[in-house]
Amino acid sequence: MRGTWCAALSGQFVAMNVSRLAFKLSRGVLNTITPPIPTAYQWASLYSPTAARPLLDMSQGVPGTPPPEVLRTALGMAASSPTSFGYCPAEGEPLLRKALADEMKVIYGSDADVTAEDIALTAGCNMAFFATIMSLADAGDEVILPVPWYFNHQMDLTLLGIKPVPLQTLPEDGFSPSVERCRSLITPRTKAISLVTPNNPTGATYSPALLASFLNLAAEHNVALIVDETYRDFVLDGVPHRLFSGPWRNNFIHLFSFSKSYCLPGHRLGAIVASPLLIKQIRTVLDCLQICPPRPIQIALTQLLPTLRPFVRETAMAIRARHELFRRVLPKRWTVGAQGGYFAFVKHPFVGVSSLEVSKRLATELGVVSLPSAFFCEEEDVGEAGWDKARWIRFSVANVDDEKVKKILSVRDQYDPVNSTLIAWQLDYFRHARSFTGMTTAFSRLLLA
Ligand SMILES: Cc1ncc(COP(=O)(O)O)c(C=O)c1O
């Protein structure tokens, strides 16, 4: 496969030339899963869109709109300015660090104790996580991650030989992690508990009280609490938490992405907020990884950051409205487990069928592209009891517009409730047959019924 790709690019390699390396690869990379999103896009490529049923890409968590004109103009000017071509400090432009510290007082409350010295800017939030982990853990250490996890976090740990310790979250808890269950997983090798809220993939938004309990737990055990708050600006009801208003620097590390709030994922900007004692070490790692974060976007944002608040809020409100629309149009046998940030985590109705199979068929036959829960956890031997766990699917509501979400509704309208007996029979059929074979015709009606 890789050989074919190279051949197409170079016109001279053949698969045999590139399918074998003369040296050994790192154990870290060999033990790490390959990024799963291309698999969903490969499924999507097998679908033939029609005017009535265009492709609905609800797979990747990317913004569906560009940033406002004022930012695009400032970015263009910054990119062509002779002053933006050189490096800046490894931890980013001092003025943007200051502007972000001020912004955090608006988001977390005026008593939030955050200064520019607490902030390092990074080439995106994935870089922020990687640099943080490299600064505080070594191969053989453990980091606790709620499951389902954001796969890049699990991949980063595996790449570095650090053990991701799964903290199961449950549908009955709305996929919020339990502090007590987490406590039971802490060992002398634990370096950090790492959370994501609002969560990717589940959308669960952890309460301020839960986050405060996790910080207490981290403090009790002298471990770090890392909280990736990429989707924090999509929390519209109150402050995301009050951790910055207390003594936070000994244990808390906050990660942020500019990608979603400001709709600029391709320009790669994120942030780490932590004690200056940790920032000093992170600076060393960042100097090796990025030298400095991309400069034009930093320069463009420095002046504009406070003025972009209305844009960020309007985007968040539009996404909240789309979440509501999604819930309204979702076929009634599908159950929403949690919703928030960019994502809805939904249980499909087919007993005995994995979400991997359902997601694949949704994409290839109906053009609805989603990500199955299998992409966000360790592969398990899914036995009778495990099927339930394997029935969850992540839908991103950010990168589709309202009209496209309604397309799901238009198919649901074709459903005839008189046939509900048939549907019950089909579901039962799946339980016994463990297979979709031969069911294609009824499948689309079943999925969308
Ligand atoms: C939880 C989480 N963290 C980090 C990222 C990556 O952010 P960035 O584009 O800033 O690297 C994403 C993107 O999907 C995410 O969902």
The ligand as an ORCA input file, in Angstrom:
! r2SCAN-3c Opt
* xyz 0 1
  C      -8.870     16.981     23.279
  C      -8.036     17.517     22.169
  N      -6.801     17.950     22.435
  C      -6.017     18.434     21.460
  C      -6.459     18.487     20.165
  C      -5.535     19.003     19.107
  O      -5.507     20.402     19.159
  P      -4.461     21.219     18.279
  O      -5.048     21.404     16.934
  O      -4.338     22.530     19.008
  O      -3.192     20.442     18.281
  C      -7.728     18.050     19.834
  C      -8.188     18.058     18.438
  O      -9.083     17.423     18.026
  C      -8.537     17.546     20.870
  O      -9.758     17.082     20.620
*
